[in-house]
Amino acid sequence: MSHSPGRQTAASSQAARRWAEELAAWAVPAEILDAAPRRPHVFSPEMFTAPPPGGPLSRSSSIAAEALDDGGAVLDVGCGGGAAAFAVAPPATSLFGTDRQPDMLALFERTAAERGLPARTVLGSWPEIAEQVPTADVVVCHHVLYNAADIVSFATALHDHAARRVVLEITERHPQVTRAPLWRHFWNLDRPSGRPRSSRPRRCRQPASRCTSSRPLRRNVTTSAPPGPRQRSGAASCACRHNVSPRSRHCCRGCPSPPTG
């Protein structure tokens, strides 16, 4: 690991509180839970079956594999069927999985046996079970972070269990955002938008020919300059003010600035 989480600053403490508050806004009201025929957020293991070996690696899996050139152990937190762990085996030579669903761990163990890989599992939620889990060379954790209200404790426990690297994968917005219209239709309930409360735009200093932003754009951006031949009404602009057509959702790639508007 290149660094330790260390002491929280005032800004990071505020961000952690905001994370917890916004995550709490996704809670399902008790009256809806009581009326549900089964517990929500309990998934079928078949949805999380690891893909066959030998396929192309995702960006996250490539980063994890880089730290396993000479083999090593991988800990998969919130493993499901083990897609994140099995993607890097090989080069990983042993696997450890945690999950709060017993049937997910059963699938993880069965897949490991089929592929001839030594594997162990622990049932429970992270980081409550962290003391029962050994350290590993690489820790992977895909699409679990939105279940962690105490993000600092969660991430610190991941860090403390990795000898070489931690690789987290998470969607840019909460995965339930797309279901907001259904909550409104069936329950007349507004759900969070999944967007940050506010962001202070920064100017990108890259020339247009080198800007490689892959961030979504906001529509109807106005600037102090009059519209040019390529800056039509309804066009969008990235934070570095490079204009794109109204149909485009992105500028180019790599611009570090957030969209502005």
C-alpha positions as CSV (number, residue, x, y, z in Angstrom):
1,M,0.0,0.0,0.0
2,S,1.3,3.4,-0.8
3,H,-0.3,5.2,2.1
4,S,-2.5,4.8,5.2
5,P,-5.9,6.3,5.6
6,G,-4.4,8.2,8.6
7,R,-6.2,10.8,10.6
8,Q,-9.4,12.3,9.3
9,T,-9.4,15.9,8.3
10,A,-12.3,18.2,8.9
11,A,-13.2,18.0,5.2
12,S,-13.1,14.2,5.2
13,S,-15.2,14.0,8.3
14,Q,-17.8,16.2,6.8
15,A,-17.7,14.1,3.6
16,A,-18.2,10.9,5.7
17,R,-21.2,12.5,7.5
18,R,-22.7,13.6,4.2
19,W,-22.2,10.1,2.8
20,A,-24.1,8.5,5.7
21,E,-26.9,11.1,5.6
22,E,-27.4,10.6,1.8
23,L,-27.2,6.8,2.1
24,A,-29.8,6.9,4.9
25,A,-32.2,8.8,2.5
26,W,-32.4,5.6,0.5
27,A,-33.9,3.6,3.4
28,V,-37.2,1.9,2.5
29,P,-40.0,3.1,4.9
30,A,-41.0,0.6,7.5
31,E,-44.6,0.3,6.3
32,I,-43.4,-0.8,2.8
33,L,-41.0,-3.3,4.3
34,D,-43.7,-4.7,6.5
35,A,-46.0,-5.2,3.5
36,A,-43.3,-6.9,1.3
37,P,-43.8,-10.6,0.7
38,R,-40.0,-11.2,1.1
39,R,-37.0,-9.2,2.3
40,P,-35.7,-6.8,-0.3
41,H,-32.0,-6.7,-1.3
42,V,-31.7,-10.5,-0.9
43,F,-30.5,-11.7,-4.3
44,S,-30.4,-15.0,-6.1
45,P,-26.8,-16.3,-6.2
46,E,-27.2,-17.1,-9.9
47,M,-27.2,-13.4,-10.6
48,F,-23.6,-13.2,-9.3
49,T,-22.1,-16.3,-10.9
50,A,-18.4,-15.7,-11.8
51,P,-17.9,-15.7,-15.6
52,P,-15.8,-18.4,-17.2
53,P,-12.1,-18.1,-16.9
54,G,-10.0,-16.6,-19.7
55,G,-12.2,-13.6,-20.5
56,P,-11.1,-10.0,-20.9
57,L,-10.3,-8.2,-17.6
58,S,-12.1,-5.1,-16.6
59,R,-10.1,-2.1,-15.6
60,S,-10.6,-2.9,-11.9
61,S,-9.5,-6.5,-12.3
62,S,-6.5,-5.4,-14.3
63,I,-5.4,-3.1,-11.5
64,A,-5.8,-5.9,-9.0
65,A,-3.9,-8.4,-11.2
66,E,-1.0,-6.0,-11.5
67,A,-0.2,-6.5,-7.8
68,L,-0.3,-10.3,-8.2
69,D,2.4,-10.9,-10.8
70,D,4.0,-13.6,-8.6
71,G,0.7,-15.0,-7.3
72,G,-0.8,-14.4,-3.9
73,A,-3.9,-14.4,-1.9
74,V,-7.0,-12.3,-2.7
75,L,-9.7,-11.3,-0.3
76,D,-13.1,-10.5,-1.9
77,V,-15.3,-8.5,0.5
78,G,-19.0,-8.8,-0.3
79,C,-18.0,-11.5,-2.8
80,G,-21.4,-12.8,-4.0
81,G,-20.4,-15.6,-6.4
82,G,-16.9,-14.4,-6.5
83,A,-16.7,-12.6,-9.9
84,A,-14.1,-10.1,-8.6
85,A,-11.9,-12.7,-7.1
86,F,-12.1,-15.4,-9.8
87,A,-11.3,-12.7,-12.5
88,V,-7.8,-12.5,-11.1
89,A,-7.2,-16.2,-10.5
90,P,-4.7,-16.8,-12.0
91,P,-2.5,-15.0,-11.1
92,A,-4.1,-15.3,-7.6
93,T,-3.3,-18.7,-6.1
94,S,-5.8,-18.6,-3.1
95,L,-9.0,-16.9,-2.4
96,F,-11.0,-15.7,0.6
97,G,-14.6,-14.4,0.4
98,T,-17.0,-12.7,2.8
99,D,-20.7,-12.2,2.3
100,R,-23.8,-11.9,4.4
101,Q,-25.8,-14.4,2.4
102,P,-24.9,-18.1,3.0
103,D,-26.0,-19.2,-0.4
104,M,-23.6,-16.7,-2.0
105,L,-20.7,-18.2,0.0
106,A,-21.8,-21.7,-1.0
107,L,-21.6,-20.7,-4.7
108,F,-18.2,-19.1,-4.1
109,E,-16.9,-22.3,-2.5
110,R,-18.4,-24.5,-5.2
111,T,-16.8,-22.4,-8.0
112,A,-13.4,-22.5,-6.3
113,A,-13.6,-26.3,-6.0
114,E,-14.6,-26.6,-9.7
115,R,-11.5,-24.5,-10.7
116,G,-9.1,-26.2,-8.3
117,L,-8.5,-23.2,-6.2
118,P,-8.1,-23.2,-2.4
119,A,-10.8,-21.0,-0.9
120,R,-12.2,-20.0,2.5
121,T,-15.2,-18.0,3.5
122,V,-16.7,-16.1,6.4
123,L,-20.4,-15.2,6.8
124,G,-21.3,-11.8,7.9
125,S,-21.2,-8.0,7.2
126,W,-18.0,-6.0,6.8
127,P,-16.4,-4.6,8.8
128,E,-18.1,-6.4,11.7
129,I,-16.4,-9.7,10.8
130,A,-13.0,-8.1,9.9
131,E,-11.3,-9.6,12.9
132,Q,-12.2,-13.1,11.7
133,V,-10.6,-12.6,8.3
134,P,-6.9,-12.9,7.6
135,T,-5.0,-10.4,5.6
136,A,-4.4,-10.9,1.9
137,D,-2.0,-9.6,-0.7
138,V,-4.9,-7.9,-2.6
139,V,-8.4,-6.9,-1.4
140,V,-11.1,-6.5,-3.9
141,C,-14.6,-5.1,-3.2
142,H,-17.0,-4.6,-6.1
143,H,-20.3,-2.8,-5.8
144,V,-20.7,-3.1,-2.0
145,L,-19.8,0.4,-0.8
146,Y,-23.4,1.7,-1.1
147,N,-24.3,-0.7,1.7
148,A,-21.7,0.9,4.0
149,A,-23.1,3.8,6.1
150,D,-19.8,4.1,8.0
151,I,-17.6,4.5,5.0
152,V,-14.5,5.3,7.0
153,S,-14.6,2.2,9.1
154,F,-15.4,0.1,6.1
155,A,-12.5,1.5,4.0
156,T,-10.0,1.4,6.9
157,A,-10.7,-2.3,7.5
158,L,-10.2,-3.0,3.8
159,H,-6.8,-1.2,4.0
160,D,-5.7,-3.0,7.1
161,H,-6.3,-6.4,5.4
162,A,-4.3,-5.7,2.3
163,A,-0.5,-6.2,2.1
164,R,-0.2,-4.8,-1.4
165,R,-3.4,-3.2,-2.8
166,V,-7.1,-2.5,-2.3
167,V,-9.3,-2.2,-5.4
168,L,-12.8,-0.8,-4.9
169,E,-15.3,-0.7,-7.7
170,I,-18.5,1.4,-7.5
171,T,-21.0,3.0,-9.9
172,E,-20.9,6.8,-10.2
173,R,-24.5,7.0,-8.9
174,H,-26.5,4.8,-6.6
175,P,-27.7,1.7,-8.5
176,Q,-31.3,2.3,-7.4
177,V,-31.5,5.7,-9.2
178,T,-33.0,4.3,-12.3
179,R,-35.9,2.8,-10.3
180,A,-37.0,6.2,-9.0
181,P,-40.0,6.4,-11.4
182,L,-41.3,3.1,-10.2
183,W,-41.2,4.3,-6.5
184,R,-43.1,7.4,-7.6
185,H,-45.6,5.4,-9.6
186,F,-46.4,2.7,-7.1
187,W,-45.8,4.3,-3.8
188,N,-45.9,8.1,-4.5
189,L,-42.4,8.2,-2.9
190,D,-39.6,10.4,-4.1
191,R,-36.1,8.9,-4.0
192,P,-32.8,10.7,-3.9
193,S,-31.4,11.8,-7.3
194,G,-28.0,10.3,-6.7
195,R,-26.3,13.5,-7.7
196,P,-23.9,15.5,-5.5
197,R,-25.4,18.3,-3.5
198,S,-23.1,20.8,-5.1
199,S,-19.8,21.0,-6.9
200,R,-17.5,23.9,-7.5
201,P,-16.5,23.7,-11.2
202,R,-12.8,24.0,-12.0
203,R,-11.4,25.2,-15.3
204,C,-9.4,22.6,-17.2
205,R,-6.1,24.0,-18.5
206,Q,-5.8,21.4,-21.3
207,P,-6.2,22.7,-24.9
208,A,-9.2,21.3,-26.7
209,S,-7.1,19.0,-28.8
210,R,-5.8,17.3,-25.6
211,C,-8.9,17.3,-23.4
212,T,-10.1,13.7,-23.0
213,S,-12.9,14.1,-20.6
214,S,-15.3,11.1,-20.1
215,R,-17.6,12.9,-17.6
216,P,-21.3,13.5,-18.4
217,L,-22.2,16.9,-19.6
218,R,-24.9,19.3,-18.5
219,R,-27.2,20.8,-21.1
220,N,-27.8,24.5,-21.8
221,V,-24.5,25.7,-20.4
222,T,-24.2,29.5,-20.7
223,T,-20.9,31.4,-20.8
224,S,-20.0,35.0,-20.9
225,A,-18.7,34.8,-24.4
226,P,-21.2,35.1,-27.3
227,P,-22.0,31.9,-29.2
228,G,-19.5,31.0,-31.8
229,P,-20.2,29.1,-35.0
230,R,-19.9,25.8,-33.1
231,Q,-21.6,27.0,-29.9
232,R,-25.2,26.8,-30.8
233,S,-28.3,27.1,-28.5
234,G,-28.8,23.9,-26.7
235,A,-25.2,22.7,-27.0
236,A,-23.4,21.5,-24.0
237,S,-20.0,22.3,-22.6
238,C,-17.6,20.4,-20.4
239,A,-15.8,22.1,-17.5
240,C,-13.0,23.2,-19.8
241,R,-15.5,24.9,-22.1
242,H,-15.0,22.6,-25.0
243,N,-18.3,22.6,-26.9
244,V,-20.0,19.5,-28.2
245,S,-23.1,18.8,-30.1
246,P,-26.5,18.6,-28.2
247,R,-26.6,14.8,-28.9
248,S,-23.3,14.1,-27.3
249,R,-23.2,13.0,-23.7
250,H,-19.5,13.4,-23.2
251,C,-16.7,15.7,-24.2
252,C,-13.5,13.8,-24.9
253,R,-11.5,11.7,-22.2
254,G,-9.5,12.5,-19.2
255,C,-10.4,16.0,-18.3
256,P,-10.2,16.0,-14.5
257,S,-12.7,18.8,-14.0
258,P,-16.4,18.2,-13.2
259,P,-19.0,19.4,-15.6
260,T,-20.0,23.0,-15.2
261,G,-23.3,24.8,-15.7
